């Protein structure tokens, strides 16, 4: 997927909550000689800004970012694709990460991919995301979808 995106002139943000997963991706990009930037929680603030600026200025077609370190406060409009390698329990965290590409100054449509294997815990997390979003939407819209959710389901949502 990544090779096809790059062949078509796209740039991608790749998020993972696991630094070890990002390390595997770094090794792949190095072998393929694909230019990239990298940011995780250990990246000092000064280097963080340098890497963001480098990506925005065309130095790298891929930006590998740990979800918690790069989920807020970054403007990465050079990217028009966002790839989530693994889901986080709270969908708002993923949404904030995706919003790094959806900023003022974005000139192209942004496409978001979430890579999830069917029948895995990640698949269950994505289903939980849908339930949480539906509940939030119903509360914000003032509809009565919340009455369709059992007390146990509501409690499970609050506890996760």
FENTAJO-V541952 format. One line per field, one symbol per residue. ss: DSSP state (~ for helix, > for strand, _ for the rest). psi: psi as a letter, one per 40 degrees, with the letter a starting at -180 (. if undefined). burial: I if it has 9 or more other C-alpha atoms within 8 Angstrom, else O. A space follows every 50 residues. Layout:
ss: ???
psi: ???
burial: ???
//
This chain:
ss: _~~~~~~____>>>>>__~~~~~~~~~~~~~~___>>>>_____~~~~~~ ~~~~~~_____>>>>>~~~~__________>>>>______~~~~~~~~__ __________>>>>______~~~~~~~~~~~~~~~~~~~~~___~~~~__ ~~~~~~~~~_
psi: dddddddeeiiihhiiehdddddddddddddefhhiihhaeehidddddd ddddddeegieihhhhdddeeieihfedieihhhdiiidhdddddddded dgiheheiihhhhhhhhheiddddddddddddddddddddeeifddeehi dddddddde.
burial: OOOOIIOOOIIIIIIIIOIOOIOOOIOOIIOOOIIIIOIIOOOOOOOIOO IIOIIIOOIIIIIIIIIOIIIOOOOIIIIIIIIIIIIIOOIOIIOIIIOI IIIOOIOOOIOIOIOIOOOOOIIIIIOIIOOIIIIOOIIOOOOOIIOOOO OOOIOOIOOO
//
